[in-house]
Amino acid sequence: MSLPAVEPGSIRIALAQIGTQVGDCIANADRVIETIKRAKHELNARVVVFPELTLTGYPPEDLLLRDDFLTQCSAQIERIAAAASDIAVVIGAPLRLTLDSSRLINAAIVIDQGQIIAQYA
């Protein structure tokens, strides 16, 4: 099926509801990266949007109390950003308010041109 051309001055946005595995940030990041590639190449999307807590799976519950889990999630966000060099991505993941904070936020992370440009809670 051929998609209609995108009108000048507009963009195509892909909404991605993917199956995730609770607690497996690496596998979930793999799925996110594959979905980003498909959105770009098959749908000609300029932006792909994922739901809240896509990276951790839902509900992550007590996994959010583990520093190693949060560190792994942060590393996967960086990996996703590197894979999204030519498409914008909005993805949900837990983030610490500050590096030394125990307070977490359920954030929407905005990636553009391979860089994290915004975090919204």
N, CA, C and O atoms as a GROMACS GRO file, in nm:
protein
  484
    1MET      N    1   0.083  -0.117   0.000
    1MET     CA    2   0.000   0.000   0.000
    1MET      C    3   0.088   0.124   0.000
    1MET      O    4   0.180   0.136   0.082
    2SER      N    5   0.062   0.213  -0.090
    2SER     CA    6   0.139   0.335  -0.102
    2SER      C    7   0.074   0.446  -0.018
    2SER      O    8  -0.047   0.466  -0.023
    3LEU      N    9   0.156   0.516   0.056
    3LEU     CA   10   0.106   0.626   0.138
    3LEU      C   11   0.098   0.752   0.053
    3LEU      O   12   0.182   0.772  -0.034
    4PRO      N   13  -0.001   0.837   0.079
    4PRO     CA   14  -0.007   0.963   0.005
    4PRO      C   15   0.112   1.052   0.041
    4PRO      O   16   0.169   1.041   0.150
    5ALA      N   17   0.147   1.138  -0.051
    5ALA     CA   18   0.258   1.230  -0.028
    5ALA      C   19   0.224   1.322   0.089
    5ALA      O   20   0.107   1.352   0.114
    6VAL      N   21   0.326   1.366   0.157
    6VAL     CA   22   0.307   1.462   0.266
    6VAL      C   23   0.297   1.601   0.205
    6VAL      O   24   0.380   1.640   0.123
    7GLU      N   25   0.196   1.674   0.246
    7GLU     CA   26   0.175   1.810   0.195
    7GLU      C   27   0.291   1.900   0.237
    7GLU      O   28   0.346   1.884   0.346
    8PRO      N   29   0.330   1.993   0.153
    8PRO     CA   30   0.435   2.088   0.191
    8PRO      C   31   0.397   2.160   0.321
    8PRO      O   32   0.281   2.199   0.341
    9GLY      N   33   0.495   2.177   0.409
    9GLY     CA   34   0.470   2.245   0.535
    9GLY      C   35   0.409   2.157   0.643
    9GLY      O   36   0.376   2.205   0.751
   10SER      N   37   0.394   2.027   0.615
   10SER     CA   38   0.339   1.936   0.716
   10SER      C   39   0.437   1.821   0.737
   10SER      O   40   0.531   1.802   0.660
   11ILE      N   41   0.413   1.745   0.844
   11ILE     CA   42   0.498   1.630   0.873
   11ILE      C   43   0.412   1.509   0.903
   11ILE      O   44   0.296   1.522   0.943
   12ARG      N   45   0.469   1.393   0.883
   12ARG     CA   46   0.400   1.268   0.916
   12ARG      C   47   0.451   1.220   1.052
   12ARG      O   48   0.571   1.208   1.074
   13ILE      N   49   0.356   1.194   1.143
   13ILE     CA   50   0.387   1.148   1.278
   13ILE      C   51   0.337   1.006   1.294
   13ILE      O   52   0.221   0.976   1.262
   14ALA      N   53   0.424   0.916   1.341
   14ALA     CA   54   0.386   0.777   1.367
   14ALA      C   55   0.363   0.760   1.517
   14ALA      O   56   0.446   0.800   1.598
   15LEU      N   57   0.251   0.701   1.553
   15LEU     CA   58   0.222   0.667   1.692
   15LEU      C   59   0.250   0.519   1.709
   15LEU      O   60   0.192   0.437   1.639
   16ALA      N   61   0.338   0.485   1.802
   16ALA     CA   62   0.388   0.348   1.813
   16ALA      C   63   0.346   0.285   1.946
   16ALA      O   64   0.399   0.321   2.051
   17GLN      N   65   0.254   0.194   1.940
   17GLN     CA   66   0.215   0.115   2.057
   17GLN      C   67   0.281  -0.021   2.038
   17GLN      O   68   0.235  -0.102   1.957
   18ILE      N   69   0.387  -0.048   2.113
   18ILE     CA   70   0.462  -0.172   2.095
   18ILE      C   71   0.448  -0.261   2.217
   18ILE      O   72   0.419  -0.213   2.327
   19GLY      N   73   0.468  -0.389   2.198
   19GLY     CA   74   0.470  -0.482   2.310
   19GLY      C   75   0.602  -0.469   2.383
   19GLY      O   76   0.709  -0.472   2.322
   20THR      N   77   0.595  -0.454   2.515
   20THR     CA   78   0.717  -0.441   2.595
   20THR      C   79   0.721  -0.550   2.700
   20THR      O   80   0.619  -0.609   2.735
   21GLN      N   81   0.839  -0.574   2.751
   21GLN     CA   82   0.861  -0.671   2.858
   21GLN      C   83   0.899  -0.593   2.984
   21GLN      O   84   0.999  -0.522   2.985
   22VAL      N   85   0.820  -0.607   3.089
   22VAL     CA   86   0.849  -0.535   3.214
   22VAL      C   87   0.989  -0.573   3.263
   22VAL      O   88   1.021  -0.691   3.279
   23GLY      N   89   1.071  -0.471   3.287
   23GLY     CA   90   1.203  -0.492   3.345
   23GLY      C   91   1.314  -0.522   3.247
   23GLY      O   92   1.429  -0.538   3.289
   24ASP      N   93   1.284  -0.529   3.118
   24ASP     CA   94   1.388  -0.561   3.019
   24ASP      C   95   1.414  -0.440   2.929
   24ASP      O   96   1.367  -0.435   2.815
   25CYS      N   97   1.488  -0.344   2.982
   25CYS     CA   98   1.515  -0.220   2.909
   25CYS      C   99   1.589  -0.245   2.777
   25CYS      O  100   1.565  -0.175   2.679
   26ILE      N  101   1.676  -0.343   2.776
   26ILE     CA  102   1.754  -0.370   2.654
   26ILE      C  103   1.663  -0.423   2.543
   26ILE      O  104   1.668  -0.372   2.431
   27ALA      N  105   1.582  -0.522   2.573
   27ALA     CA  106   1.490  -0.576   2.471
   27ALA      C  107   1.388  -0.471   2.428
   27ALA      O  108   1.355  -0.462   2.310
   28ASN      N  109   1.340  -0.392   2.523
   28ASN     CA  110   1.245  -0.287   2.488
   28ASN      C  111   1.310  -0.182   2.400
   28ASN      O  112   1.248  -0.133   2.306
   29ALA      N  113   1.435  -0.146   2.429
   29ALA     CA  114   1.508  -0.052   2.344
   29ALA      C  115   1.529  -0.109   2.204
   29ALA      O  116   1.520  -0.036   2.105
   30ASP      N  117   1.557  -0.239   2.195
   30ASP     CA  118   1.569  -0.304   2.064
   30ASP      C  119   1.441  -0.287   1.984
   30ASP      O  120   1.445  -0.255   1.865
   31ARG      N  121   1.326  -0.310   2.049
   31ARG     CA  122   1.196  -0.294   1.981
   31ARG      C  123   1.173  -0.149   1.939
   31ARG      O  124   1.122  -0.122   1.830
   32VAL      N  125   1.210  -0.057   2.027
   32VAL     CA  126   1.195   0.085   1.995
   32VAL      C  127   1.279   0.121   1.872
   32VAL      O  128   1.229   0.187   1.781
   33ILE      N  129   1.403   0.079   1.870
   33ILE     CA  130   1.491   0.111   1.757
   33ILE      C  131   1.438   0.050   1.628
   33ILE      O  132   1.440   0.116   1.523
   34GLU      N  133   1.392  -0.072   1.633
   34GLU     CA  134   1.333  -0.134   1.513
   34GLU      C  135   1.209  -0.057   1.467
   34GLU      O  136   1.189  -0.037   1.348
   35THR      N  137   1.127  -0.015   1.561
   35THR     CA  138   1.006   0.061   1.527
   35THR      C  139   1.042   0.197   1.468
   35THR      O  140   0.975   0.243   1.376
   36ILE      N  141   1.145   0.260   1.520
   36ILE     CA  142   1.191   0.388   1.465
   36ILE      C  143   1.233   0.369   1.318
   36ILE      O  144   1.196   0.449   1.232
   37LYS      N  145   1.309   0.264   1.291
   37LYS     CA  146   1.352   0.237   1.154
   37LYS      C  147   1.233   0.214   1.062
   37LYS      O  148   1.228   0.266   0.950
   38ARG      N  149   1.136   0.135   1.109
   38ARG     CA  150   1.017   0.109   1.027
   38ARG      C  151   0.937   0.236   1.003
   38ARG      O  152   0.890   0.260   0.892
   39ALA      N  153   0.922   0.318   1.106
   39ALA     CA  154   0.845   0.443   1.092
   39ALA      C  155   0.909   0.533   0.987
   39ALA      O  156   0.840   0.596   0.907
   40LYS      N  157   1.040   0.538   0.989
   40LYS     CA  158   1.111   0.623   0.893
   40LYS      C  159   1.103   0.567   0.751
   40LYS      O  160   1.068   0.639   0.657
   41HIS      N  161   1.136   0.439   0.736
   41HIS     CA  162   1.149   0.383   0.601
   41HIS      C  163   1.017   0.338   0.540
   41HIS      O  164   0.997   0.354   0.419
   42GLU      N  165   0.928   0.284   0.619
   42GLU     CA  166   0.801   0.234   0.564
   42GLU      C  167   0.691   0.340   0.564
   42GLU      O  168   0.605   0.340   0.476
   43LEU      N  169   0.693   0.429   0.661
   43LEU     CA  170   0.586   0.529   0.673
   43LEU      C  171   0.631   0.670   0.636
   43LEU      O  172   0.550   0.762   0.628
   44ASN      N  173   0.761   0.686   0.613
   44ASN     CA  174   0.818   0.817   0.584
   44ASN      C  175   0.784   0.919   0.693
   44ASN      O  176   0.761   1.036   0.666
   45ALA      N  177   0.783   0.871   0.818
   45ALA     CA  178   0.753   0.957   0.932
   45ALA      C  179   0.872   1.045   0.966
   45ALA      O  180   0.988   1.005   0.948
   46ARG      N  181   0.844   1.164   1.014
   46ARG     CA  182   0.949   1.254   1.064
   46ARG      C  183   0.957   1.252   1.216
   46ARG      O  184   1.057   1.292   1.274
   47VAL      N  185   0.848   1.204   1.279
   47VAL     CA  186   0.840   1.196   1.425
   47VAL      C  187   0.774   1.063   1.461
   47VAL      O  188   0.678   1.022   1.396
   48VAL      N  189   0.826   0.996   1.563
   48VAL     CA  190   0.760   0.875   1.615
   48VAL      C  191   0.741   0.894   1.765
   48VAL      O  192   0.833   0.934   1.837
   49VAL      N  193   0.619   0.865   1.812
   49VAL     CA  194   0.582   0.888   1.951
   49VAL      C  195   0.547   0.754   2.016
   49VAL      O  196   0.465   0.678   1.965
   50PHE      N  197   0.610   0.728   2.130
   50PHE     CA  198   0.586   0.606   2.208
   50PHE      C  199   0.514   0.644   2.338
   50PHE      O  200   0.522   0.759   2.381
   51PRO      N  201   0.444   0.549   2.400
   51PRO     CA  202   0.372   0.579   2.524
   51PRO      C  203   0.461   0.589   2.648
   51PRO      O  204   0.582   0.568   2.642
   52GLU      N  205   0.397   0.621   2.760
   52GLU     CA  206   0.469   0.631   2.887
   52GLU      C  207   0.530   0.497   2.925
   52GLU      O  208   0.475   0.391   2.896
   53LEU      N  209   0.644   0.505   2.990
   53LEU     CA  210   0.717   0.388   3.041
   53LEU      C  211   0.741   0.280   2.937
   53LEU      O  212   0.746   0.161   2.970
   54THR      N  213   0.757   0.321   2.812
   54THR     CA  214   0.788   0.225   2.706
   54THR      C  215   0.917   0.151   2.736
   54THR      O  216   0.926   0.030   2.715
   55LEU      N  217   1.015   0.222   2.784
   55LEU     CA  218   1.146   0.161   2.804
   55LEU      C  219   1.147   0.057   2.915
   55LEU      O  220   1.216  -0.044   2.904
   56THR      N  221   1.071   0.080   3.020
   56THR     CA  222   1.071  -0.012   3.135
   56THR      C  223   0.966  -0.121   3.124
   56THR      O  224   0.976  -0.224   3.192
   57GLY      N  225   0.866  -0.100   3.040
   57GLY     CA  226   0.747  -0.185   3.044
   57GLY      C  227   0.659  -0.136   3.157
   57GLY      O  228   0.704  -0.064   3.246
   58TYR      N  229   0.533  -0.176   3.154
   58TYR     CA  230   0.439  -0.125   3.254
   58TYR      C  231   0.368  -0.238   3.324
   58TYR      O  232   0.319  -0.329   3.258
   59PRO      N  233   0.360  -0.235   3.455
   59PRO     CA  234   0.414  -0.139   3.550
   59PRO      C  235   0.549  -0.185   3.603
   59PRO      O  236   0.565  -0.302   3.635
   60PRO      N  237   0.647  -0.095   3.614
   60PRO     CA  238   0.779  -0.135   3.660
   60PRO      C  239   0.788  -0.157   3.812
   60PRO      O  240   0.880  -0.223   3.859
   61GLU      N  241   0.693  -0.103   3.886
   61GLU     CA  242   0.682  -0.120   4.032
   61GLU      C  243   0.816  -0.106   4.103
   61GLU      O  244   0.882  -0.003   4.088
   62ASP      N  245   0.858  -0.206   4.182
   62ASP     CA  246   0.977  -0.192   4.266
   62ASP      C  247   1.109  -0.192   4.188
   62ASP      O  248   1.214  -0.165   4.247
   63LEU      N  249   1.106  -0.220   4.059
   63LEU     CA  250   1.228  -0.208   3.979
   63LEU      C  251   1.281  -0.065   3.983
   63LEU      O  252   1.401  -0.041   3.969
   64LEU      N  253   1.191   0.030   4.001
   64LEU     CA  254   1.231   0.171   4.004
   64LEU      C  255   1.312   0.206   4.127
   64LEU      O  256   1.368   0.316   4.135
   65LEU      N  257   1.317   0.116   4.224
   65LEU     CA  258   1.397   0.139   4.344
   65LEU      C  259   1.542   0.094   4.328
   65LEU      O  260   1.625   0.119   4.415
   66ARG      N  261   1.572   0.028   4.217
   66ARG     CA  262   1.706  -0.027   4.193
   66ARG      C  263   1.790   0.068   4.108
   66ARG      O  264   1.753   0.100   3.995
   67ASP      N  265   1.902   0.113   4.163
   67ASP     CA  266   1.991   0.203   4.089
   67ASP      C  267   2.043   0.140   3.961
   67ASP      O  268   2.054   0.207   3.859
   68ASP      N  269   2.077   0.010   3.966
   68ASP     CA  270   2.130  -0.056   3.846
   68ASP      C  271   2.028  -0.058   3.734
   68ASP      O  272   2.064  -0.044   3.617
   69PHE      N  273   1.901  -0.074   3.767
   69PHE     CA  274   1.795  -0.074   3.667
   69PHE      C  275   1.782   0.064   3.603
   69PHE      O  276   1.771   0.076   3.481
   70LEU      N  277   1.783   0.168   3.685
   70LEU     CA  278   1.772   0.305   3.633
   70LEU      C  279   1.893   0.342   3.548
   70LEU      O  280   1.879   0.413   3.448
   71THR      N  281   2.010   0.296   3.588
   71THR     CA  282   2.131   0.321   3.509
   71THR      C  283   2.121   0.252   3.374
   71THR      O  284   2.158   0.311   3.271
   72GLN      N  285   2.072   0.130   3.373
   72GLN     CA  286   2.054   0.057   3.248
   72GLN      C  287   1.953   0.128   3.157
   72GLN      O  288   1.975   0.138   3.037
   73CYS      N  289   1.846   0.177   3.215
   73CYS     CA  290   1.746   0.251   3.136
   73CYS      C  291   1.807   0.376   3.074
   73CYS      O  292   1.782   0.406   2.957
   74SER      N  293   1.887   0.448   3.151
   74SER     CA  294   1.952   0.569   3.099
   74SER      C  295   2.044   0.536   2.983
   74SER      O  296   2.049   0.610   2.884
   75ALA      N  297   2.118   0.427   2.994
   75ALA     CA  298   2.207   0.385   2.886
   75ALA      C  299   2.128   0.353   2.760
   75ALA      O  300   2.173   0.381   2.649
   76GLN      N  301   2.011   0.294   2.776
   76GLN     CA  302   1.930   0.259   2.660
   76GLN      C  303   1.869   0.382   2.594
   76GLN      O  304   1.851   0.385   2.472
   77ILE      N  305   1.838   0.483   2.673
   77ILE     CA  306   1.791   0.609   2.615
   77ILE      C  307   1.900   0.668   2.526
   77ILE      O  308   1.872   0.718   2.417
   78GLU      N  309   2.024   0.663   2.572
   78GLU     CA  310   2.136   0.712   2.491
   78GLU      C  311   2.151   0.630   2.363
   78GLU      O  312   2.179   0.686   2.257
   79ARG      N  313   2.131   0.499   2.373
   79ARG     CA  314   2.141   0.413   2.254
   79ARG      C  315   2.030   0.446   2.155
   79ARG      O  316   2.053   0.450   2.034
   80ILE      N  317   1.909   0.469   2.206
   80ILE     CA  318   1.797   0.506   2.119
   80ILE      C  319   1.826   0.640   2.051
   80ILE      O  320   1.801   0.656   1.932
   81ALA      N  321   1.878   0.735   2.127
   81ALA     CA  322   1.911   0.866   2.069
   81ALA      C  323   2.011   0.851   1.955
   81ALA      O  324   1.996   0.914   1.850
   82ALA      N  325   2.112   0.769   1.975
   82ALA     CA  326   2.213   0.748   1.871
   82ALA      C  327   2.153   0.686   1.745
   82ALA      O  328   2.197   0.715   1.634
   83ALA      N  329   2.052   0.601   1.763
   83ALA     CA  330   1.988   0.535   1.649
   83ALA      C  331   1.887   0.626   1.578
   83ALA      O  332   1.841   0.594   1.469
   84ALA      N  333   1.853   0.737   1.641
   84ALA     CA  334   1.751   0.827   1.586
   84ALA      C  335   1.815   0.954   1.532
   84ALA      O  336   1.771   1.065   1.564
   85SER      N  337   1.917   0.938   1.451
   85SER     CA  338   1.991   1.055   1.402
   85SER      C  339   1.914   1.136   1.299
   85SER      O  340   1.945   1.253   1.278
   86ASP      N  341   1.813   1.076   1.236
   86ASP     CA  342   1.742   1.147   1.130
   86ASP      C  343   1.590   1.143   1.146
   86ASP      O  344   1.516   1.155   1.048
   87ILE      N  345   1.544   1.126   1.270
   87ILE     CA  346   1.401   1.126   1.298
   87ILE      C  347   1.383   1.172   1.444
   87ILE      O  348   1.465   1.141   1.530
   88ALA      N  349   1.276   1.244   1.469
   88ALA     CA  350   1.248   1.287   1.606
   88ALA      C  351   1.170   1.177   1.678
   88ALA      O  352   1.088   1.108   1.618
   89VAL      N  353   1.197   1.162   1.808
   89VAL     CA  354   1.135   1.056   1.888
   89VAL      C  355   1.088   1.117   2.020
   89VAL      O  356   1.157   1.199   2.081
   90VAL      N  357   0.969   1.076   2.062
   90VAL     CA  358   0.920   1.107   2.196
   90VAL      C  359   0.895   0.973   2.263
   90VAL      O  360   0.821   0.890   2.210
   91ILE      N  361   0.956   0.950   2.379
   91ILE     CA  362   0.946   0.820   2.445
   91ILE      C  363   0.934   0.840   2.596
   91ILE      O  364   0.992   0.932   2.653
   92GLY      N  365   0.857   0.753   2.658
   92GLY     CA  366   0.839   0.760   2.803
   92GLY      C  367   0.937   0.670   2.876
   92GLY      O  368   0.959   0.555   2.839
   93ALA      N  369   0.996   0.727   2.983
   93ALA     CA  370   1.091   0.652   3.066
   93ALA      C  371   1.102   0.720   3.202
   93ALA      O  372   1.075   0.839   3.214
   94PRO      N  373   1.144   0.644   3.304
   94PRO     CA  374   1.165   0.707   3.435
   94PRO      C  375   1.299   0.781   3.437
   94PRO      O  376   1.398   0.734   3.382
   95LEU      N  377   1.300   0.897   3.500
   95LEU     CA  378   1.422   0.975   3.515
   95LEU      C  379   1.432   1.030   3.656
   95LEU      O  380   1.331   1.057   3.721
   96ARG      N  381   1.555   1.045   3.703
   96ARG     CA  382   1.577   1.113   3.831
   96ARG      C  383   1.566   1.264   3.806
   96ARG      O  384   1.606   1.313   3.700
   97LEU      N  385   1.512   1.335   3.903
   97LEU     CA  386   1.505   1.481   3.890
   97LEU      C  387   1.644   1.543   3.879
   97LEU      O  388   1.667   1.634   3.799
   98THR      N  389   1.738   1.493   3.961
   98THR     CA  390   1.878   1.533   3.953
   98THR      C  391   1.961   1.407   3.973
   98THR      O  392   1.909   1.305   4.017
   99LEU      N  393   2.088   1.414   3.942
   99LEU     CA  394   2.173   1.296   3.954
   99LEU      C  395   2.179   1.241   4.095
   99LEU      O  396   2.188   1.120   4.114
  100ASP      N  397   2.173   1.329   4.195
  100ASP     CA  398   2.182   1.283   4.333
  100ASP      C  399   2.045   1.269   4.400
  100ASP      O  400   2.037   1.252   4.522
  101SER      N  401   1.940   1.275   4.322
  101SER     CA  402   1.805   1.270   4.378
  101SER      C  403   1.751   1.128   4.380
  101SER      O  404   1.778   1.047   4.291
  102SER      N  405   1.675   1.099   4.483
  102SER     CA  406   1.604   0.971   4.487
  102SER      C  407   1.464   0.986   4.428
  102SER      O  408   1.393   0.888   4.410
  103ARG      N  409   1.426   1.109   4.397
  103ARG     CA  410   1.293   1.134   4.341
  103ARG      C  411   1.293   1.108   4.191
  103ARG      O  412   1.377   1.160   4.117
  104LEU      N  413   1.198   1.026   4.148
  104LEU     CA  414   1.186   0.991   4.006
  104LEU      C  415   1.067   1.061   3.944
  104LEU      O  416   0.971   1.096   4.012
  105ILE      N  417   1.076   1.080   3.814
  105ILE     CA  418   0.963   1.132   3.739
  105ILE      C  419   0.933   1.038   3.624
  105ILE      O  420   1.023   0.973   3.570
  106ASN      N  421   0.807   1.030   3.587
  106ASN     CA  422   0.763   0.956   3.470
  106ASN      C  423   0.770   1.056   3.355
  106ASN      O  424   0.678   1.135   3.334
  107ALA      N  425   0.879   1.053   3.281
  107ALA     CA  426   0.911   1.159   3.186
  107ALA      C  427   0.880   1.121   3.042
  107ALA      O  428   0.884   1.004   3.004
  108ALA      N  429   0.851   1.224   2.964
  108ALA     CA  430   0.851   1.213   2.818
  108ALA      C  431   0.983   1.274   2.774
  108ALA      O  432   1.013   1.389   2.804
  109ILE      N  433   1.061   1.196   2.702
  109ILE     CA  434   1.193   1.238   2.657
  109ILE      C  435   1.184   1.266   2.508
  109ILE      O  436   1.134   1.184   2.431
  110VAL      N  437   1.231   1.383   2.468
  110VAL     CA  438   1.225   1.423   2.327
  110VAL      C  439   1.366   1.417   2.270
  110VAL      O  440   1.460   1.477   2.322
  111ILE      N  441   1.378   1.343   2.160
  111ILE     CA  442   1.506   1.324   2.092
  111ILE      C  443   1.492   1.382   1.951
  111ILE      O  444   1.393   1.356   1.883
  112ASP      N  445   1.591   1.458   1.909
  112ASP     CA  446   1.592   1.511   1.772
  112ASP      C  447   1.736   1.512   1.723
  112ASP      O  448   1.827   1.556   1.793
  113GLN      N  449   1.755   1.464   1.602
  113GLN     CA  450   1.887   1.457   1.539
  113GLN      C  451   1.988   1.389   1.630
  113GLN      O  452   2.103   1.432   1.641
  114GLY      N  453   1.945   1.281   1.695
  114GLY     CA  454   2.033   1.200   1.777
  114GLY      C  455   2.065   1.258   1.914
  114GLY      O  456   2.148   1.203   1.986
  115GLN      N  457   2.001   1.368   1.951
  115GLN     CA  458   2.029   1.434   2.078
  115GLN      C  459   1.902   1.443   2.163
  115GLN      O  460   1.793   1.465   2.110
  116ILE      N  461   1.916   1.426   2.293
  116ILE     CA  462   1.804   1.450   2.384
  116ILE      C  463   1.791   1.601   2.397
  116ILE      O  464   1.882   1.668   2.446
  117ILE      N  465   1.677   1.654   2.353
  117ILE     CA  466   1.661   1.800   2.353
  117ILE      C  467   1.565   1.848   2.461
  117ILE      O  468   1.563   1.967   2.494
  118ALA      N  469   1.483   1.758   2.516
  118ALA     CA  470   1.389   1.800   2.620
  118ALA      C  471   1.345   1.680   2.702
  118ALA      O  472   1.345   1.566   2.655
  119GLN      N  473   1.307   1.709   2.825
  119GLN     CA  474   1.247   1.610   2.914
  119GLN      C  475   1.127   1.677   2.978
  119GLN      O  476   1.138   1.789   3.028
  120TYR      N  477   1.014   1.609   2.977
  120TYR     CA  478   0.893   1.668   3.031
  120TYR      C  479   0.829   1.570   3.128
  120TYR      O  480   0.816   1.452   3.098
  121ALA      N  481   0.790   1.621   3.244
  121ALA     CA  482   0.724   1.536   3.344
  121ALA      C  483   0.584   1.585   3.371
  121ALA      O  484   0.513   1.527   3.452
   0.00000   0.00000   0.00000
